C-alpha cells in the first residue's frame, strides 16, 4: 500500500527507497491525496454522466476514464514541482499548477454538489417545469385562440340573425292578431282584407325564418365542428410538449437549478475540494528542502554534468578533425606526384572533349 501511494505521488522509487521512513511517509501521504482525489473525480463524473446517458455501464466507463485523467494530471502537477532556494521562484513555478488544480476542483465538486442537493434541485426543477407547462399552454393558446374566437363571433352573429328574424315574425304575428281582435289597425273585429294582408306578411316572414334557421344552423354546426377540431389540436399540442417539459432535468438544467439555491453550502463544498486538490502543492511549497529533494537534485546534477561533458567532448573531436583535415589537404597542395597525375588526367579529358566536339560537328555537316 505504501509503495502504491509512493507511485501515486510521482517520486523516483529508487531514490525514495534510500530515504528515511519519515520522508517516505510524507510522499506516501501526498500520493494518497492524489489517489483519493482521482477516486472522488471518478464518482463525481460517473454521476454527472449518468444524468446525460442514463446508462450505468457507460457512465462508469467514462467516469473511470475521467478519473484516470485527473489522476495523471494531479500526479504530473505534484511530481514536476521542484524545491528552489527562493520561495518566490517556487511560487511562480507552482502558480500555473495551482490554476490547473482550481479548475480540477471545480470539475470534481460540481457533480457532487448536484448529488448532495438532489432533493432541493428536484424541487426547483418541479417549479420550473410547472411554470414551463403554464407558459407552453399560453403560447399554444395564442396560436389557436384568435381563430376560435373568430368562429365563436360568427356563430353569435348567425344566432343573432335568427333571433332578429324571430322578433320580426313575432311582431307580424302580434299585428295580424290585434287586427283580428279589433285592438289595432282598423279596429274592426273579424278577418277582413287588412287581416288577410297582415297574415300573408306574417306567413311569408315565418317561411323565411324557417329557411334562415335551417341555413344558419347548418353553418353553426359546421363552425362548432371547426372549433372542436381546433380545441383538440390545441390539446394535442399541449400533450406532445409535455414529455419535453418532463425531461427537463438534464445536466445543464440541474446546474442552473443548483445556481438558484443558496450559494454558501456550494461554496464550502468547493473550498473543501479546492483544499484537497491544492494540499499536495502547498505541502511542497511550505516544506523545507528535504532528503529526497537533495538526492533528486544531486542525480539531476550528475546527469546534467555528464551530458555537458559529452557535448563538450564531441565538439572538441569535431574541431580536431577539422584541423587535421585542413592540414592534410594543405600538404597535398605541394605534392608534385599528385600534381603531375592530375595534370595528365586533365589533358586526357580535354582531348576526349575535343574529339567528341569534332564528331558532333561532323555529323551536323
Secondary structure, DSSP 8 states (H G I E B T S, - for coil): -HHHHHHHHT--HHHHHTS-HHHHHHHHHHHHHHHHHHHHHHHHHHHHHHHHH--HHHHHHHHHHHHHHHHHHHHHHHHT----S-HHHHHHHHHHHHHHHHHHHHHHHHHHHHHHTHHHHHHHHHHHHHHHHHHHHHHHHHHHHHHHHHHHHHHHHHHHHHHHHHHHHHHHHHHHHHHHHTSSTT---S--HHHHHHHHHHHHHHHHHHHHHHHHHHHHHHHHHHHHHHHHHHHHHHHHHHHHHHT--SHHHHHHHHHTS-HHHHHHHHHHHHHHHHHHHHHHHHS---HHHHHHHHHHHHHHHHHHHHHHHHHHHHHHHHHHHHHHHHHHHT-HHHHHHHHHHHHHHHHHHHHHHHHHHHHH-
